[in-house]
Amino acid sequence: MSRLNALLLVLLIGCALSLINAQYRARGTFVELNREQALEHQLLQDWDRLQYEQSAQSKSARIESVARNDLKMQAVSPGRTQYLSAPAGSAGAMVDVPVPSASAASAPESGGKR
């Protein structure tokens, strides 16, 4: 009977140590989960900030300002536009090139100097 009691005592101690080990690993996993959730929260905040910055950078007023000030670009105007036509002796017929209207000439366009 004492051998049975000793065997049960060893099994009980083994189960207790196994339980302690499982709880220790569970706590470590829980701490790691909290750490990863905090990182996820930080990454989501960064993502939102970057989307806001991208929308601010892509506004047409900002693009026009950068084009005019930094790149020294100018809007296209009919006075500076040069129209090309085919030579008189060419096989192709002359093509009439439409002159832009006043509203199209005042609208800012992207592009370099012509």
Buried (B, 14 or more C-beta within 10 A) or exposed (E): EEEEEEEEEEEEEEEEEEEEEEEEEEEEEEEEEEEEEEEEEEEEEEEEEEEEEEEEEEEEEEEBEEBEEEEEBBBBEEEEEEEEEEEEEEEEEEEEEEEBEEEEBEEBEEEEEE
